[in-house]
Amino acid sequence: MTGTSDLTSNQLLAVLPDEELARWRNQLELVELPLGQVLYESGSPLSHVWFPCSAIVSLLYVTESGESAEIAMVGSEGVVGISLFMGGETTPNRAVVQSAGVGYRLKAQDIKAEFNRSVPVMHLLLRYTQALITQMAQTAVCNRHHSIDQQLCRWLLMSLDRVKSNELMVTQELIANMLGVRREGVTEAARKLQRAGLIRYARGHAEVVDRAGLELRACECYAVVRAEYDRLLPRRKAT
């Protein structure tokens, strides 16, 4: 293990009531989440849920022909594997680490037991699930109705929120796979953002230099999703 993280680096873990957090400490396992790691495949039973701390995980739908598109992303604000506590056991999407980091994982039987044992835990996870559903729905609308430029702005902003930085290590090919578009479209969109002085991009490294300008250029989808997460999820406890 090369990375370290406190439990409170994940927002859901940070707002757990003290009694629940104390009980979870012996059940949670700190794990590395390297770039490209598949946490679960479509239709496969889930063995754990994951609480990212510094990593970002993409939830992807993969077609029979092998094409893919991101339906949501999860970072330090959330949990990967909601089907376990929602009673579904499996889900028709794939979870892949898109930005390396660390996180905590909890065994399937443990998250089920905690969900059923504690009303505060149940309510917290259900509110998070509602926020995630909003992100999925807004992503579908965005991919259908908005330009690649706007989709790229939304994707960059959502990713930056989850790494708490103005920089991302990401290739244009990965972004194209996430958005379900051709790489040439992402290349042209990135060039437009560079010419507008909003980002700098070179060799898999993207830096946002004018976040306010990027937010103005994005469609309403980013603001809708951000507002719903802020509305539904409690703020971290003061230390």
C-alpha positions in Angstrom: 0.0 0.0 0.0 1.6 3.2 -1.2 -1.4 5.5 -0.6 -2.9 6.5 2.8 -6.1 8.1 3.7 -8.3 8.9 6.7 -11.8 7.5 6.8 -13.2 11.1 6.6 -11.6 11.6 3.2 -14.8 10.0 1.8 -17.8 12.2 2.4 -20.2 9.4 3.2 -17.9 7.9 5.8 -17.2 11.4 7.2 -20.8 12.1 8.0 -21.6 8.7 9.6 -22.8 9.0 13.2 -20.0 8.3 15.6 -21.5 5.0 16.8 -21.7 3.6 13.2 -18.3 4.9 12.3 -16.7 3.2 15.3 -18.3 -0.1 14.3 -17.3 0.3 10.7 -13.6 0.9 11.5 -12.9 -2.8 11.9 -14.8 -3.8 8.8 -13.4 -1.2 6.3 -10.2 -2.1 4.3 -8.0 0.5 2.8 -7.1 -0.5 -0.8 -5.3 1.0 -3.7 -7.4 1.7 -6.8 -5.0 1.7 -9.8 -6.0 3.2 -13.2 -8.0 0.8 -15.2 -8.9 -1.6 -12.4 -12.3 -3.2 -13.0 -14.2 -3.3 -9.7 -17.1 -5.3 -11.1 -18.4 -6.4 -14.5 -22.0 -6.2 -15.8 -24.2 -8.9 -14.4 -21.5 -10.3 -12.0 -22.3 -10.6 -8.3 -20.6 -7.8 -6.2 -18.3 -8.9 -3.5 -17.8 -5.4 -1.9 -18.8 -1.8 -2.0 -16.1 0.8 -2.4 -15.8 4.3 -0.9 -13.2 6.2 -3.0 -11.1 8.7 -1.2 -8.7 10.0 -3.9 -9.7 7.9 -6.8 -12.5 8.4 -9.4 -14.5 5.4 -10.6 -16.5 5.4 -13.8 -19.7 3.5 -14.2 -19.9 2.4 -17.8 -22.5 0.8 -20.0 -20.9 -1.5 -22.6 -22.8 -2.5 -25.7 -22.7 -5.9 -27.3 -20.3 -4.5 -29.9 -17.9 -3.4 -27.3 -18.6 0.3 -27.4 -18.9 2.1 -24.1 -20.2 5.3 -22.5 -20.0 6.6 -19.0 -23.3 6.8 -17.2 -21.9 8.3 -13.9 -18.7 8.9 -12.0 -18.1 8.3 -8.3 -15.3 9.9 -6.2 -14.8 11.0 -2.6 -18.5 12.0 -2.4 -19.9 8.6 -2.8 -19.9 4.8 -2.9 -19.6 2.3 -5.7 -21.9 -0.8 -5.6 -25.3 0.5 -4.7 -27.0 -2.6 -6.0 -25.9 -4.5 -2.9 -27.8 -2.5 -0.4 -30.7 -1.7 -2.9 -31.3 -5.5 -3.1 -30.3 -6.0 -6.7 -27.1 -7.9 -6.1 -25.9 -7.3 -9.7 -26.1 -4.4 -12.1 -25.9 -4.1 -16.0 -22.9 -1.8 -16.0 -19.2 -2.0 -15.4 -17.2 0.0 -12.8 -13.7 1.0 -13.8 -11.1 3.2 -12.1 -10.6 6.3 -14.3 -8.3 8.2 -12.0 -6.0 6.3 -9.7 -6.0 6.7 -5.9 -7.1 4.9 -2.8 -10.3 4.1 -1.1 -12.0 1.8 1.4 -14.0 -1.3 0.7 -16.6 -3.1 2.7 -17.7 -6.7 2.2 -21.1 -7.3 0.7 -22.5 -9.0 3.8 -21.3 -6.1 6.0 -22.9 -3.3 4.0 -26.2 -5.2 3.9 -26.1 -5.8 7.6 -25.3 -2.1 8.3 -28.0 -0.9 5.9 -30.6 -3.0 7.7 -29.3 -2.3 11.2 -29.1 1.5 11.2 -31.8 3.9 10.1 -29.3 6.8 9.8 -27.1 4.7 7.5 -30.1 3.6 5.4 -31.3 7.2 5.0 -27.8 8.4 4.1 -27.3 5.7 1.5 -30.7 6.2 0.0 -30.1 10.0 -0.3 -26.8 9.3 -2.0 -28.6 6.9 -4.4 -31.1 9.6 -5.3 -28.2 12.0 -6.1 -26.5 9.3 -8.2 -29.7 8.6 -10.2 -30.0 12.3 -10.9 -26.4 12.3 -12.3 -27.3 9.3 -14.5 -30.4 10.9 -15.8 -28.7 14.2 -16.5 -25.8 12.5 -18.2 -28.3 10.8 -20.6 -29.9 14.1 -21.4 -26.5 15.8 -21.9 -25.2 13.1 -24.2 -28.4 13.3 -26.3 -29.0 17.0 -26.5 -25.8 19.0 -25.9 -22.6 19.6 -27.9 -19.4 17.8 -27.4 -17.9 21.1 -26.2 -20.6 21.3 -23.4 -20.2 17.6 -22.6 -16.5 18.0 -22.2 -16.9 21.0 -19.9 -19.4 19.1 -17.7 -17.1 16.0 -17.6 -14.0 18.1 -16.7 -15.8 20.0 -13.9 -17.3 16.9 -12.4 -13.9 15.2 -12.5 -12.2 18.1 -10.9 -14.8 18.2 -8.1 -13.8 14.7 -7.2 -10.0 15.1 -7.2 -10.2 18.5 -5.5 -7.7 19.9 -7.9 -7.5 22.0 -11.1 -5.4 19.3 -12.9 -6.2 15.9 -14.3 -4.1 13.2 -15.8 -6.3 12.0 -18.6 -6.0 11.2 -22.3 -8.3 12.4 -25.0 -9.0 8.7 -25.9 -10.2 8.0 -22.3 -12.5 11.1 -22.4 -13.9 10.0 -25.8 -14.6 6.5 -24.3 -16.3 8.1 -21.3 -18.5 10.4 -23.5 -19.1 7.7 -26.1 -17.9 10.0 -28.9 -15.1 9.9 -31.5 -11.7 11.0 -30.3 -11.5 13.6 -33.1 -14.5 15.3 -31.6 -12.8 15.5 -28.2 -9.6 16.8 -29.8 -11.5 19.7 -31.5 -13.5 20.5 -28.4 -10.3 20.6 -26.3 -8.7 22.9 -28.8 -11.6 25.3 -28.6 -11.4 25.4 -24.8 -7.6 26.1 -25.1 -8.1 28.9 -27.6 -10.7 30.4 -25.2 -8.1 30.4 -22.4 -10.1 28.0 -20.3 -7.8 25.0 -20.1 -4.2 23.9 -21.0 -3.9 20.4 -22.4 -0.7 18.5 -23.4 0.3 14.8 -23.4 -2.4 13.5 -21.2 -2.4 16.4 -18.7 -5.3 18.8 -18.5 -5.2 21.9 -16.4 -8.2 24.2 -15.9 -7.0 27.8 -15.8 -10.4 29.5 -15.8 -12.9 27.5 -13.9 -15.5 30.2 -13.8 -15.3 30.5 -17.6 -15.6 26.7 -17.9 -18.7 26.7 -15.8 -20.2 29.4 -18.0 -19.4 27.4 -21.1 -20.9 24.2 -19.7 -24.6 23.4 -20.2 -27.0 23.4 -17.2 -26.4 19.7 -16.6 -23.3 20.3 -14.3 -25.1 22.8 -12.1 -28.2 20.6 -11.8 -26.2 17.6 -10.6 -24.0 19.7 -8.3 -27.0 21.3 -6.7 -28.7 17.9 -6.1 -25.6 16.4 -4.4 -25.4 19.6 -2.2 -29.1 19.3 -1.4 -29.2 15.6 -0.5 -25.8 14.9 1.2 -25.0 16.4 4.6 -21.8 18.4 4.9 -18.8 16.8 6.7 -18.8 17.0 10.4 -16.6 19.8 11.9 -13.3 18.7 13.4 
